[in-house]
């Protein structure tokens, strides 16, 4: 069904105020979730309908634990990942402006996490930097050779400045994002094959079996994506003090972000020119399917977002939207 | 057949001296290629037998074009990638020791490239840093949605310090490394399905069709690995001044490497402890095949290398080794 952009925003603001988030935090959450909603990512609605969104329960303010001219390590104090990473991205940009490089780690940030990692990578890229963001999340993904949970679905986002809008890759390292599995469960749909295992290690297409006690596969179902998933798990958690695979306290989520100024190397202007030439070349290649454009990372999401802004409307599954609205009003 | 480690080293040294490399360069090349050979990677033998190794043809010495306390940009002056990245990794480590982070870009390095990217990532990790290495290479890989060449097979390597040996992920972003396709061609073997396209964009299992005028697929055959391959292409080349997809001068290869000191975040000791705990947890997971150990990135290569050192012998395809020896003696 068609839903007004402003109607969804207003509902979402109400939800987070009702959950007792301070007004400034509710506004930050709304900004990041609206970025997701415009891109057709309704993870936050699915979360609310499936298990409920978390009530504000931060033990304390976000604290700078360690700082150098290049880096900071934040203890998020149980604040929601969105608010911690939003703050961290601002710190990152101001440090990178001074030094040409900056890195920020967060631990003790709280589920359901950061929202779309691409939001922060894009923010960093808008300042002219290459932005790379790793987000720890609920341990749901099996490494190659096992069917047991070890890694988060750990999205990685990379933002690249171009001559127009930033190009943003934002992908889970699992075969499917966890919220898409939850979405299939809500809709009563089965998953495609080769997405996950049940508790006995048997491949299953039943979303519930995966979510309750099974595991997701990594995205190429083999050692390459499993190796990358392990590395990103270490970046998001082992390097920041977030919870590790197997930790009993699995609510301490970690995040890592860094920014690189192309001026350290070929220069900002040359880099953007090189990126634009690379993009133009790729877009001009022969297509495997003449009817299907060659898509850049994040391109479809960006087109969706522009449409949502132009029409001030979103297309949302009717059942999902009604269930979301009912829980709030 | 069994070949003595020292015999292969001696042959390889002869080859590079015969190709008129200065003695110091020949020793560096030998060191890096021996690292590959011990791991069962005979890319340099295949290269020599299939098309010949490049004669020393550097236009000039490697030049520091730009330097900050965190970074340097090198013009490799047509020197072979191995020698340029070997030097860059040393510069990187000494800068990272001062600043906690360093980044090095190279352009104008020469085919056949750097040898295994993992060699350099491991070197960086031995100093206690996280090492990440991107290597440009011959444009042979089609982005998702096309069957035409655009990217290099662009290996990425990530080296992580642990309580024992560094853990090293070293992977091509193509469905198969180019040298493995060349190896199949030499052996007269067909490839598995879903590795590459012929010149007409039809999937093919014939290595020659891929190498001469076709293209390789990216490693998950879809948009995720294609997105990563594009990003790594930009890091290795657009950020360093290396050749871009579609450039007529495709002999100017770029490389990017960076080093991150865990002391910027959770601290070296805590990071290594967290990595070791993560590794131990993963190794203890239930296996999908009880007879097959869960392998960490680079683990099989490391075991092979230790065996080669212990036995002083390598197992090499007889035809390949004889053909290699004949060309040198």
HADDOCK unambig.tbl for C-alpha pairs under 7 A between the chains (distance, minus, plus):
assign (segid A and resid 71 and name CA) (segid B and resid 264 and name CA) 5.94 0.50 0.50
assign (segid A and resid 72 and name CA) (segid B and resid 265 and name CA) 6.81 0.50 0.50
assign (segid A and resid 73 and name CA) (segid B and resid 265 and name CA) 5.60 0.50 0.50
assign (segid A and resid 105 and name CA) (segid B and resid 265 and name CA) 6.37 0.50 0.50
assign (segid A and resid 145 and name CA) (segid B and resid 287 and name CA) 5.70 0.50 0.50
assign (segid A and resid 145 and name CA) (segid B and resid 288 and name CA) 5.50 0.50 0.50
assign (segid A and resid 145 and name CA) (segid B and resid 294 and name CA) 5.09 0.50 0.50
assign (segid A and resid 146 and name CA) (segid B and resid 285 and name CA) 6.48 0.50 0.50
assign (segid A and resid 146 and name CA) (segid B and resid 286 and name CA) 5.78 0.50 0.50
assign (segid A and resid 146 and name CA) (segid B and resid 287 and name CA) 4.44 0.50 0.50
assign (segid A and resid 146 and name CA) (segid B and resid 288 and name CA) 4.84 0.50 0.50
assign (segid A and resid 146 and name CA) (segid B and resid 294 and name CA) 6.80 0.50 0.50
assign (segid A and resid 147 and name CA) (segid B and resid 286 and name CA) 6.88 0.50 0.50
assign (segid A and resid 147 and name CA) (segid B and resid 287 and name CA) 6.80 0.50 0.50
assign (segid A and resid 147 and name CA) (segid B and resid 288 and name CA) 5.97 0.50 0.50
assign (segid A and resid 148 and name CA) (segid B and resid 285 and name CA) 6.38 0.50 0.50
assign (segid A and resid 148 and name CA) (segid B and resid 286 and name CA) 6.44 0.50 0.50
assign (segid A and resid 150 and name CA) (segid B and resid 282 and name CA) 6.86 0.50 0.50
assign (segid A and resid 169 and name CA) (segid B and resid 227 and name CA) 6.51 0.50 0.50
assign (segid A and resid 171 and name CA) (segid B and resid 224 and name CA) 6.87 0.50 0.50
assign (segid A and resid 201 and name CA) (segid B and resid 288 and name CA) 6.73 0.50 0.50
assign (segid A and resid 220 and name CA) (segid B and resid 220 and name CA) 4.88 0.50 0.50
assign (segid A and resid 224 and name CA) (segid B and resid 171 and name CA) 6.86 0.50 0.50
assign (segid A and resid 227 and name CA) (segid B and resid 169 and name CA) 6.49 0.50 0.50
assign (segid A and resid 227 and name CA) (segid B and resid 297 and name CA) 5.60 0.50 0.50
assign (segid A and resid 234 and name CA) (segid B and resid 275 and name CA) 6.79 0.50 0.50
assign (segid A and resid 238 and name CA) (segid B and resid 271 and name CA) 5.72 0.50 0.50
assign (segid A and resid 238 and name CA) (segid B and resid 274 and name CA) 5.10 0.50 0.50
assign (segid A and resid 238 and name CA) (segid B and resid 275 and name CA) 6.16 0.50 0.50
assign (segid A and resid 239 and name CA) (segid B and resid 262 and name CA) 6.51 0.50 0.50
assign (segid A and resid 239 and name CA) (segid B and resid 265 and name CA) 6.43 0.50 0.50
assign (segid A and resid 239 and name CA) (segid B and resid 266 and name CA) 5.60 0.50 0.50
assign (segid A and resid 239 and name CA) (segid B and resid 271 and name CA) 5.51 0.50 0.50
assign (segid A and resid 240 and name CA) (segid B and resid 265 and name CA) 6.07 0.50 0.50
assign (segid A and resid 240 and name CA) (segid B and resid 266 and name CA) 5.31 0.50 0.50
assign (segid A and resid 241 and name CA) (segid B and resid 266 and name CA) 6.10 0.50 0.50
assign (segid A and resid 244 and name CA) (segid B and resid 278 and name CA) 6.31 0.50 0.50
assign (segid A and resid 245 and name CA) (segid B and resid 278 and name CA) 6.00 0.50 0.50
assign (segid A and resid 245 and name CA) (segid B and resid 281 and name CA) 6.78 0.50 0.50
assign (segid A and resid 246 and name CA) (segid B and resid 281 and name CA) 6.60 0.50 0.50
assign (segid A and resid 262 and name CA) (segid B and resid 239 and name CA) 6.51 0.50 0.50
assign (segid A and resid 264 and name CA) (segid B and resid 71 and name CA) 5.94 0.50 0.50
assign (segid A and resid 265 and name CA) (segid B and resid 72 and name CA) 6.81 0.50 0.50
assign (segid A and resid 265 and name CA) (segid B and resid 73 and name CA) 5.58 0.50 0.50
assign (segid A and resid 265 and name CA) (segid B and resid 105 and name CA) 6.36 0.50 0.50
assign (segid A and resid 265 and name CA) (segid B and resid 239 and name CA) 6.45 0.50 0.50
assign (segid A and resid 265 and name CA) (segid B and resid 240 and name CA) 6.07 0.50 0.50
assign (segid A and resid 266 and name CA) (segid B and resid 239 and name CA) 5.61 0.50 0.50
assign (segid A and resid 266 and name CA) (segid B and resid 240 and name CA) 5.30 0.50 0.50
assign (segid A and resid 266 and name CA) (segid B and resid 241 and name CA) 6.11 0.50 0.50
assign (segid A and resid 271 and name CA) (segid B and resid 238 and name CA) 5.71 0.50 0.50
assign (segid A and resid 271 and name CA) (segid B and resid 239 and name CA) 5.50 0.50 0.50
assign (segid A and resid 274 and name CA) (segid B and resid 238 and name CA) 5.10 0.50 0.50
assign (segid A and resid 275 and name CA) (segid B and resid 234 and name CA) 6.78 0.50 0.50
assign (segid A and resid 275 and name CA) (segid B and resid 238 and name CA) 6.14 0.50 0.50
assign (segid A and resid 278 and name CA) (segid B and resid 244 and name CA) 6.30 0.50 0.50
assign (segid A and resid 278 and name CA) (segid B and resid 245 and name CA) 5.98 0.50 0.50
assign (segid A and resid 281 and name CA) (segid B and resid 245 and name CA) 6.78 0.50 0.50
assign (segid A and resid 281 and name CA) (segid B and resid 246 and name CA) 6.62 0.50 0.50
assign (segid A and resid 282 and name CA) (segid B and resid 150 and name CA) 6.85 0.50 0.50
assign (segid A and resid 285 and name CA) (segid B and resid 146 and name CA) 6.46 0.50 0.50
assign (segid A and resid 285 and name CA) (segid B and resid 148 and name CA) 6.39 0.50 0.50
assign (segid A and resid 286 and name CA) (segid B and resid 146 and name CA) 5.77 0.50 0.50
assign (segid A and resid 286 and name CA) (segid B and resid 147 and name CA) 6.87 0.50 0.50
assign (segid A and resid 286 and name CA) (segid B and resid 148 and name CA) 6.44 0.50 0.50
assign (segid A and resid 287 and name CA) (segid B and resid 145 and name CA) 5.71 0.50 0.50
assign (segid A and resid 287 and name CA) (segid B and resid 146 and name CA) 4.44 0.50 0.50
assign (segid A and resid 287 and name CA) (segid B and resid 147 and name CA) 6.82 0.50 0.50
assign (segid A and resid 288 and name CA) (segid B and resid 145 and name CA) 5.51 0.50 0.50
assign (segid A and resid 288 and name CA) (segid B and resid 146 and name CA) 4.83 0.50 0.50
assign (segid A and resid 288 and name CA) (segid B and resid 147 and name CA) 5.97 0.50 0.50
assign (segid A and resid 288 and name CA) (segid B and resid 201 and name CA) 6.75 0.50 0.50
assign (segid A and resid 294 and name CA) (segid B and resid 145 and name CA) 5.08 0.50 0.50
assign (segid A and resid 294 and name CA) (segid B and resid 146 and name CA) 6.81 0.50 0.50
assign (segid A and resid 297 and name CA) (segid B and resid 227 and name CA) 5.61 0.50 0.50
